[in-house]
Amino acid sequence: MRILYCFVTAVFVLGSAVAGLAGGVGGLVLGASSEQPMQILLLALIVVVVGGVGSVSGTIIAARPPALSSFRN
């Protein structure tokens, strides 16, 4: 049981490190502005509320209108 706990912890740490690295590189490559986080968080909240927290298919369907509207701008 101790080996499983160590494995789960190692996978969590590795995943967090990769996510942090990807976020850092993504910020450098794509650039960031002070208005961007609020827009992204608001769209993500709308998608989750409309699509449903436990429904993957609902979230995918709810994400289509914001994704399609971003191509028009």
Phi, psi and omega in degrees: 000327180293324179295320179297317179299316179296320180295315180297318179295318180296320179294320178297315180295316179297316178296321178294321179295317179294320179294319178295318178295317179296320178295320179294315179292320179297322177295323179289320184284314185273339184083162182216148175231166182288338181272340186298313184301320182293321179295317181292317179296321179295316178296320179295319178296318179296317180297317181291320180293315181289318184281333182103139186292319185263009186245112179289316181294322177295321179293322178295317179294319181289338181279347184294312181300314178296324180293318180290326179289334179288337178283339181283334184281000000 
